């Protein structure tokens, strides 16, 4: 048992205690076999300082040298791939540690949580507290430039309906998943016989009959798809388009803080769509109120 631990430690030390060895492994993984001259040019330091690092990787069976060309062994490829995988996760967590450590991540399935490194370059958007319900303008701009939009919401502001209508009028395909409680709230509003002004009429500039009409149009439009979530664990909001990924979660105490983690990377769009599909599988389609 001790021998196995020593061997593992030796490999970990070989990779992570030397930036040169780690970077060489990643270079050979990303760009393939390299000559000594190509390696020297890639790292811009004396070749003599690289020789002992390469020898170490060759001795461990991670790098193969043939006719002056260096390449990864089969296990070298496996290990380098997983080193990159871990580094990506550490980068995402390290750059946005407050977001990931202060929010409830239980709504993200474990198989996707282990792949958060795929999000790439991320930033956290923090709303102006004087406009707490204002939808982030840069998110909306990206949504308006998209050809399709997928949204999951656990809490809804009346203005969101009008925003969705704006997307539909532009011919954007919209799929929205609501929680049961939000769906029931919309039902109560739209099926009510009352014609009094909506409580947030100052935001909407609509009376209730007009508001009902707009929501019914959204629900019955050909390029809108409406679902109600049956799952227990839910994010506050998830937005995925062909341009942007944005995610908002409850904090550790179950409170809403309106912070979004946002990415425009292709990997993040794919990851976000997988997350949306996960929620959609645990939802039922609703065609009308």
C-alpha positions as CSV (number, residue, x, y, z in Angstrom):
1,X,0.0,0.0,0.0
2,X,2.9,2.4,0.9
3,X,4.5,1.5,-2.4
4,X,1.4,2.6,-4.3
5,X,1.2,5.8,-2.4
6,X,4.8,6.6,-3.0
7,X,4.4,6.0,-6.8
8,X,1.4,8.3,-6.9
9,X,3.2,11.0,-5.0
10,X,6.1,10.7,-7.3
11,X,3.8,11.3,-10.3
12,X,2.1,14.2,-8.7
13,X,5.4,15.8,-7.7
14,X,6.7,15.3,-11.3
15,X,3.7,17.1,-12.8
16,X,2.8,19.8,-10.3
17,X,6.1,20.7,-8.6
18,X,7.6,21.8,-11.9
19,X,5.9,24.4,-14.1
20,X,8.2,23.3,-17.0
21,X,7.1,19.7,-16.8
22,X,3.5,20.5,-16.4
23,X,3.5,23.0,-19.3
24,X,5.4,20.6,-21.5
25,X,2.8,17.9,-20.9
26,X,0.0,20.3,-21.8
27,X,1.9,21.6,-24.9
28,X,2.3,18.1,-26.3
29,X,-1.3,17.3,-25.5
30,X,-2.6,20.4,-27.3
31,X,-0.2,20.6,-30.2
32,X,1.2,17.1,-30.7
33,X,4.8,15.9,-31.1
34,X,7.5,18.6,-31.0
35,X,11.2,18.8,-31.7
36,X,13.7,20.2,-29.2
37,X,13.9,23.4,-31.2
38,X,10.1,23.8,-31.2
39,X,9.9,23.1,-27.5
40,X,12.6,25.7,-26.8
41,X,10.8,28.3,-29.0
42,X,7.5,27.5,-27.3
43,X,8.8,28.3,-23.8
44,X,11.5,30.8,-24.6
45,X,14.1,29.6,-22.2
46,X,17.5,27.8,-22.6
47,X,17.2,24.2,-23.9
48,X,19.8,23.0,-21.3
49,X,17.3,23.8,-18.5
50,X,14.7,21.7,-20.1
51,X,16.8,18.5,-20.6
52,X,16.4,17.2,-17.0
53,X,12.7,18.0,-17.0
54,X,12.1,16.0,-20.2
55,X,14.3,13.1,-18.8
56,X,12.1,12.9,-15.7
57,X,9.0,12.6,-17.9
58,X,10.6,10.0,-20.1
59,X,11.7,8.0,-17.1
60,X,8.1,8.0,-15.8
61,X,6.9,6.8,-19.2
62,X,4.8,9.9,-19.9
63,X,6.9,11.2,-22.8
64,X,8.5,9.3,-25.6
65,X,11.6,10.5,-27.6
66,X,12.2,9.2,-31.1
67,X,14.5,10.6,-33.7
68,X,14.7,13.9,-31.9
69,X,11.0,14.3,-31.6
70,X,9.1,14.3,-28.3
71,X,5.5,13.0,-27.9
72,X,3.2,11.8,-25.2
73,X,2.8,8.1,-24.5
74,X,-0.7,6.7,-24.3
75,X,-0.8,7.1,-20.5
76,X,0.9,10.5,-20.9
77,X,-2.1,11.6,-23.0
78,X,-4.5,10.3,-20.4
79,X,-2.7,12.0,-17.5
80,X,-2.2,15.3,-19.4
81,X,-5.9,15.3,-20.3
82,X,-6.9,14.9,-16.7
83,X,-4.3,17.5,-15.6
84,X,-5.9,20.0,-18.0
85,X,-9.4,19.0,-16.7
86,X,-8.4,19.7,-13.1
87,X,-6.6,22.9,-14.0
88,X,-9.8,24.2,-15.7
89,X,-11.9,23.4,-12.7
90,X,-9.4,25.1,-10.3
91,X,-9.3,28.2,-12.6
92,X,-13.1,28.5,-12.7
93,X,-13.3,28.1,-8.9
94,X,-10.4,30.3,-8.1
95,X,-11.5,33.2,-10.3
96,X,-15.1,33.2,-9.0
97,X,-14.6,31.6,-5.6
98,X,-17.1,33.8,-3.8
99,X,-19.9,32.8,-6.2
100,X,-19.2,29.1,-6.0
101,X,-18.6,29.0,-2.3
102,X,-21.4,31.2,-1.2
103,X,-24.2,29.7,-3.3
104,X,-26.3,26.5,-3.0
105,X,-25.0,24.2,-5.8
106,X,-27.5,21.4,-5.0
107,X,-29.6,22.3,-8.1
108,X,-26.7,21.4,-10.4
109,X,-26.5,17.6,-11.0
110,X,-23.2,16.1,-9.8
111,X,-22.1,14.9,-13.3
112,X,-22.3,18.5,-14.6
113,X,-20.9,20.1,-11.4
114,X,-17.7,18.0,-11.9
115,X,-17.4,19.6,-15.4
116,X,-17.6,23.3,-14.4
117,X,-14.2,23.7,-15.9
118,X,-15.9,23.6,-19.3
119,X,-17.4,27.1,-18.6
120,X,-14.1,28.7,-19.6
121,X,-13.8,32.4,-19.0
122,X,-16.5,33.6,-16.7
123,X,-17.5,36.7,-14.9
124,X,-20.0,37.5,-12.1
125,X,-22.6,40.2,-12.8
126,X,-23.8,42.0,-9.7
127,X,-26.9,44.1,-10.1
128,X,-27.3,47.7,-9.0
129,X,-29.1,47.5,-5.7
130,X,-31.3,50.5,-6.6
131,X,-32.6,48.5,-9.6
132,X,-32.8,45.0,-8.0
133,X,-35.5,43.8,-10.5
134,X,-34.0,45.2,-13.6
135,X,-32.9,42.5,-16.0
136,X,-29.2,42.7,-16.7
137,X,-28.9,44.8,-19.9
138,X,-25.9,43.0,-21.3
139,X,-27.6,39.7,-20.9
140,X,-30.7,41.0,-22.7
141,X,-28.6,42.3,-25.6
142,X,-27.0,38.9,-26.1
143,X,-30.5,37.3,-25.9
144,X,-31.8,39.7,-28.6
145,X,-29.0,38.7,-30.9
146,X,-29.7,35.0,-30.4
147,X,-31.6,32.6,-32.6
148,X,-33.0,30.5,-29.7
149,X,-33.4,31.1,-26.0
150,X,-33.8,28.6,-23.1
151,X,-34.8,30.0,-19.7
152,X,-35.5,28.4,-16.3
153,X,-37.0,30.7,-13.7
154,X,-38.0,30.0,-10.1
155,X,-39.2,33.5,-9.4
156,X,-40.7,35.8,-12.0
157,X,-41.2,39.5,-12.3
158,X,-44.2,40.7,-14.4
159,X,-41.8,42.6,-16.8
160,X,-40.3,39.2,-17.8
161,X,-43.4,38.3,-19.8
162,X,-43.0,41.5,-21.9
163,X,-39.4,40.7,-22.4
164,X,-40.2,37.3,-23.6
165,X,-42.8,38.7,-26.0
166,X,-40.1,41.0,-27.4
167,X,-38.0,37.9,-28.2
168,X,-40.9,36.1,-29.8
169,X,-41.8,39.2,-32.0
170,X,-38.2,39.0,-33.3
171,X,-38.8,35.4,-34.4
172,X,-36.5,34.0,-31.7
173,X,-37.4,30.4,-30.6
174,X,-38.1,30.6,-26.8
175,X,-38.4,27.7,-24.4
176,X,-39.2,28.5,-20.8
177,X,-39.4,26.3,-17.7
178,X,-41.2,27.7,-14.7
179,X,-41.5,26.2,-11.2
180,X,-45.0,24.9,-10.1
181,X,-45.4,27.9,-7.7
182,X,-44.7,30.5,-10.4
183,X,-47.0,28.7,-12.9
184,X,-49.8,28.7,-10.3
185,X,-49.2,32.4,-9.7
186,X,-49.6,33.2,-13.4
187,X,-52.7,31.0,-13.5
188,X,-54.2,32.9,-10.7
189,X,-53.5,36.2,-12.3
190,X,-54.7,35.3,-15.8
191,X,-57.8,33.3,-14.8
192,X,-59.0,35.8,-12.3
193,X,-62.2,37.6,-13.2
194,X,-60.9,40.9,-11.8
195,X,-60.2,43.8,-14.1
196,X,-58.4,45.9,-11.6
197,X,-55.0,47.3,-12.3
198,X,-52.0,44.9,-11.7
199,X,-50.1,45.8,-8.5
200,X,-47.0,46.5,-10.6
201,X,-48.8,48.6,-13.2
202,X,-46.1,51.3,-12.8
203,X,-43.6,48.9,-14.1
204,X,-45.7,47.3,-16.8
205,X,-47.8,50.3,-17.9
206,X,-50.6,47.7,-18.5
207,X,-54.0,47.1,-16.9
208,X,-54.8,43.5,-16.0
209,X,-56.9,42.6,-19.0
210,X,-54.1,43.7,-21.4
211,X,-51.5,41.9,-19.2
212,X,-53.6,38.7,-19.5
213,X,-53.8,39.0,-23.2
214,X,-50.1,39.4,-23.6
215,X,-49.3,36.3,-21.4
216,X,-51.9,34.2,-23.3
217,X,-50.3,35.3,-26.6
218,X,-46.9,34.2,-25.3
219,X,-48.2,30.8,-24.2
220,X,-49.9,30.1,-27.5
221,X,-47.3,31.4,-29.9
222,X,-45.8,28.9,-32.3
223,X,-42.2,29.8,-31.5
224,X,-42.7,29.6,-27.7
225,X,-42.5,26.3,-25.7
226,X,-43.7,26.4,-22.1
227,X,-42.9,23.8,-19.4
228,X,-43.5,23.4,-15.7
229,X,-40.8,21.8,-13.5
230,X,-41.5,18.7,-11.5
231,X,-38.0,18.5,-9.9
232,X,-37.2,19.4,-6.4
233,X,-33.8,21.1,-6.8
234,X,-34.0,24.3,-9.0
235,X,-31.8,27.2,-9.8
236,X,-33.1,30.8,-9.4
237,X,-32.6,31.5,-13.1
238,X,-30.8,29.8,-16.0
239,X,-30.4,31.5,-19.4
240,X,-28.9,29.6,-22.3
241,X,-28.8,30.9,-25.9
242,X,-26.4,30.4,-28.8
243,X,-24.6,33.5,-27.6
244,X,-24.6,33.5,-23.8
245,X,-24.8,31.3,-20.6
246,X,-26.0,32.9,-17.4
247,X,-26.9,31.2,-14.1
248,X,-28.3,32.6,-10.8
249,X,-28.5,30.5,-7.7
250,X,-29.8,30.9,-4.1
251,X,-27.2,31.6,-1.5
252,X,-26.3,29.1,1.2
253,X,-29.1,30.4,3.4
254,X,-31.8,30.1,0.6
255,X,-31.9,33.8,-0.1
256,X,-32.0,35.5,-3.5
257,X,-29.0,37.8,-4.3
258,X,-29.5,38.3,-8.1
259,X,-25.8,37.6,-8.9
260,X,-25.2,35.8,-12.2
261,X,-22.3,33.8,-13.4
262,X,-21.9,34.5,-17.1
263,X,-19.9,33.0,-19.9
264,X,-19.8,33.4,-23.7
265,X,-17.5,30.4,-24.3
266,X,-18.7,27.6,-26.6
267,X,-18.0,25.1,-23.9
268,X,-20.3,27.0,-21.5
269,X,-23.1,27.2,-24.0
270,X,-22.9,23.4,-24.4
271,X,-22.7,22.8,-20.6
272,X,-25.6,25.2,-20.1
273,X,-27.8,23.4,-22.7
274,X,-27.1,20.1,-21.0
275,X,-28.2,21.6,-17.7
276,X,-31.3,23.0,-19.3
277,X,-32.1,19.6,-20.9
278,X,-31.7,18.0,-17.4
279,X,-34.4,20.3,-16.0
280,X,-36.6,19.9,-19.1
281,X,-36.6,16.1,-18.7
282,X,-38.0,16.6,-15.2
283,X,-40.7,19.0,-16.5
284,X,-44.1,18.7,-18.2
285,X,-45.2,20.7,-21.2
286,X,-48.0,23.1,-20.8
287,X,-49.8,24.4,-23.9
288,X,-52.1,27.0,-22.3
289,X,-53.5,28.2,-19.1
